[in-house]
């Protein structure tokens, strides 16, 4: 039975997408699958702010699933299920 995952955006992503969060249907698939669906629902691309062309996390990208950094889990293969929360932080820019 599918349910939803809350995907929350922070900092520049929030400003770019003009929303703090969206709800995405989840069925226990991978984080990458969920993020791809979230990008479609958002109506504009944001994954290029988080991932390189090979779908690896950019240096400085932070993605949390239920408060746990996916770098300490199974990266983009981390399974997400109904009721989970995913927090997305793009790398900070500076100059």
Order of alpha helices (4+ residues) and beta strands (2+ residues): beta-alpha-beta-alpha-beta-beta-beta
